[in-house]
Amino acid sequence: MKKEETQVGDLVYVICRNPHTATATLIQEAEVVENPNKKEDKVLSLNDMYYEFAEDDAVFPTIDDAKRVYKQIYDED
């Protein structure tokens, strides 16, 4: 999901890696909010921090979409 497809106030789901544990990856809910430093821009609010949207971010409109991709990437059969 790209930044242009979101509106301020949207709840989205992000596949995140834990920066302290390389093997820990999970799905977290984030809110699309107004960038506090650049009012005409949007950022993700996640864990009480602001994150810029990047082209390679794994951002999804529903938890089911996030789970499907997570399973494709991380589930081992």
N, C-alpha and C positions, 0 to 999 in steps of 0.2 A: 504494500500500500504506500502510495507516495504522499508527500506532504500536501500537494495540491488537492488531493481527494478528501482531506479532512477539514473539519470546522472546529473552531474554539469550543471547548466543552465536550467534544467527542471522547468516549472511552475507547481505547484500543488495546491490543494485546501484543506484547513484545517478547521475542525469544532472547533471553539475556544470558551471558556467561558471567559467572562469579569471578571477579578479577583476582580474588585471593585463592581460589581453588579452580584450577584449569579444567577439571573434569565435571564441575557442577554447572549445569545449564538448566534453566527453568523458564516458564512462561510467567510474565508478570503483567498486571493491568497498569496502564498509564493513561493520563489525561492529556489531551491536546489543549495547550494554554497559550495565551499571548506571551511573546518573548518580553521579559521585563526590561531588557536593554534595547529592544528594537520593536516598538509597538506594532508595526505593520507586519511582523513575522510571527510564525508559530513555532513552538517547541514542545517537547514531551516533558511532562512532570512525572517523575518516577523516583520513588524512595526519597521524597523531599528534595530532589535536585532537578535541575533543568538540563535537558539534552537536546542538542540540535538534531534535526532530521538529517540523516545521511542516505545517499543512494542505495547503500547495501544493508540498511537496517531491516531487520525482520519484524515488520509492523503489520498487524492484521486487524480487520474490522470486528471479528468475532473470536471467541475462545475456541470454537470448533475448527476454524481455519488455522489458528495457531497450533492446535493439537495435531491436526493432520500433517502439517509440515514438520513439526517437531518429531512425530513418529517416523516420518520418511527419513529424516536425517539421523536421529539418535537411537531409534529402536534397533536392536540387533536380533536377528532371527536365528 
